[in-house]
């Protein structure tokens, strides 16, 4: 299996670890999941993705202080 090495800052590592923990998966699994996601190429694709996530209770908005 090929190995991908990426250098990230300590803050980025902490954020990655936090996101993985919230998802209940390892950091490596989260990175693989992010790499496999398809990017949005058009506004129509973005709208379709947003419509699929409407009402998802796991998403939240944080207010700036």
N, C-alpha and C positions, 0 to 999 in steps of 0.2 A: 504494500500500500504506500503510495506517495505521501510525503510529509511536507506540510506547508508551515513555514516559520514566519511569524509576523512580530515585529517589535512594537510594543504599545507602552504607553506611560503607566505609571502606578495608578493614576486616577482612572484611566481607561480600563485597566485590569480590575480595579475595584467595582466599576460600573458593570463590567461583563460578569463578574462573579455574582453581584447582587441580582442582575437580571436572570441569570441561570438558576439561582436559588429560589427566586420568586416563581419561576416556571417549573421548578421541581426536577430539573435536569442538570447534567454536568456542563461546565463551561465549554468543553469540546463539542458536546452535542448541540449546544446553543449556536456555536459558530458554524457547525455543519448545517444546521437548520437555516441560519441566515444566508449562507452561501447558496443554498438550494432554492431560496425564494426567487420568484420571477420579478424583475423590476417593472415598474410602470413605464410604458413608452408613449402612451397617448393619454389625453384627458379622459377619454371614454373608459380606458382601463382603470384609471384612478377612481372614477365615479363608480364603476362596477365594484371595485374593492371596498369603497366606502359604504356602499349599499349593503354589502355582505356583512359588514361590521356594525350596522345600525342596531342599537338595543343591546349590544354586548356589554354585560355588567362588569366584565373584567377590565375594560378600558376605563380610564378616569382622566379627568382634567385637573391639573393643579393650578391654583391661582397664585400669581406672583405676589409676594409680600411687599 
